[in-house]
Amino acid sequence: GRRDVLTAQDLGVEPTTLNRDPASLRHIIVSGGDNRLVHVWLGTDGRLTKVEIPSRRLVVERAPAS
């Protein structure tokens, strides 16, 4: 199989939006591979809350708790 070298960079807590509301989330950037750049956002509990893949014009967000 194919292997790619990826680099992860933790940018700490940064402002963003989550479900159209302002949020401060831990921002990690993963670069390399086919997607080139992936933004991963984690909540204060460490749970994955948002993923952005600009090269695919894709944003995925955790649904708000109901």
C-alpha positions in Angstrom: 0.0 0.0 0.0 0.9 3.6 -0.3 2.3 5.6 2.5 2.4 9.4 2.9 4.4 11.5 5.4 2.0 13.7 7.4 2.9 16.6 9.7 0.6 17.6 12.6 0.9 21.0 14.2 -1.0 22.0 17.4 -2.0 25.7 17.2 -3.7 25.7 20.6 -7.1 27.2 21.3 -8.3 29.5 18.6 -11.6 31.2 17.6 -13.8 29.5 15.0 -17.4 28.8 14.4 -19.3 25.6 15.3 -22.9 25.2 13.9 -22.7 28.9 13.0 -22.0 30.0 16.6 -18.7 31.5 17.8 -16.5 28.9 19.5 -13.0 28.6 21.0 -11.6 25.2 20.1 -8.2 23.5 20.0 -6.9 23.7 16.4 -4.7 21.1 14.9 -3.4 21.3 11.3 -2.4 18.1 9.5 -0.5 18.6 6.3 0.7 16.2 3.6 -0.9 13.5 1.5 -3.7 13.9 -1.1 -5.7 16.4 1.0 -2.6 18.6 1.5 -4.1 20.4 4.5 -6.7 19.3 7.1 -7.9 21.4 10.0 -9.0 19.4 13.0 -10.9 21.1 15.9 -11.3 19.6 19.3 -13.6 20.6 22.2 -12.4 21.2 25.7 -13.2 17.5 26.5 -10.9 16.4 23.7 -13.7 15.3 21.4 -13.5 15.9 17.7 -16.0 18.7 16.9 -15.1 19.9 13.4 -13.0 18.9 10.4 -12.2 21.2 7.4 -10.6 19.9 4.2 -10.2 23.1 2.0 -8.9 21.2 -1.1 -12.3 19.3 -1.1 -14.4 22.3 0.0 -15.5 20.1 2.9 -16.5 21.1 6.4 -18.0 18.5 8.8 -19.3 19.6 12.3 -20.6 17.7 15.2 -24.3 18.2 15.6 -25.4 20.3 18.6 -26.6 18.3 21.6 -30.3 18.2 21.8 
